[in-house]
Amino acid sequence: MDSFAFIVNPATISQLKDYWPMVKIVPDFIIRSSLKNIPPFKAAHISKIRSSQGKEIEGYIVLCPLLPELILKLEQSLIIDKLIAAAKIAEGLGVKIIGLNGDSCPLTEKAYKKSRIPFTNGNTLIAWSAFESIFRMAKVRKLNLKQSTVLIINATSAVGSLCAKKMAEYAGKIILSSENKDKLKSLKEVIIEINPLQVDLAEDLEAAAQGADVIINTTEGLDAPLVTRKFKPQAIVCDASLHKNLSGPGIIKAGLIKLPFPTGLGFDTGLPKDVIPAALAEVMLLTLKEKFTSYSLGDNINPDKLEEIANLAAFHGFEVWVPEAPVL
């Protein structure tokens, strides 16, 4: 049976405890002070992952207990060593591909390039889930995307640029926001080549957010951008960030996938039953397909992969989970 490993860097102490239940009774301050010295380890075995086509695979969760706040403080060499150690554990389990939890940090990519096993970070399926979430919500709210303004925050990220390129086929106008102005200008040119629609670069993010019909947030890091909560009535706000920086009523959390059959994950995801992060779903789908390649690597992912991963998900019965706009 083909297998994969999924390496997790928890975003918070609470999430760490979900993946590592034995420390739930340990005070947070003790955990936080000890993380630097805790090596990566196998946290769970996922058995009997079934496709709607009848194929079965299995997987392993490898926990690399580096919280974002710790990554900011540690030396790069130490972080890379921890990540390489996690990859070696995955190799020792005999897996054929390694998944990451959506982290596109350059340090992570440097570490896993030293692995003999291909890896993927889920960014392609995360981007597809954001697009499908918006598409389905637009139908529910009777919003004509061709007459809509779409704002993409952190548009130069891997997920942001994929969303921008896909939305260029459907939107009436696109506004791009990012701190990297050079990459932003290059992305604008690429979008116009796809479809010569109006593409603006946001000078005032607050004003752009107030005027947009659709907002996609892909901000990386710990802090959300300063986006007003005074959105347009019926505006679709989709948070496709790794750490789900935006919160509040009506905000769609992209990057969630419902499995076709009940699966014992061996850990608490904090999500509804049989709903998993898209990064985990992507490595499952690639294993089911026996497509053992570094799929979502780097910032410049071929947008054709969006359709490929979407078709693969549909074939195996993996559904983008949007409870506000269920598949009919």
PyMOL commands that set and color helices and strands:
alter all, ss='L'
color gray80, all
select helices_A, chain A and resi 13-19+21-23+28-37+68-71+76-92+106-112+123-140+145-147+158-167+181-194+205-211+278-289+304-316
alter helices_A, ss='H'
color red, helices_A
select strands_A, chain A and resi 3-8+41-50+56-63+98-100+119-120+149-153+173-177+198-201+214-217+236-239+251-253+256-258+275-277+319-320
alter strands_A, ss='S'
color yellow, strands_A
deselect
rebuild
show_as cartoon
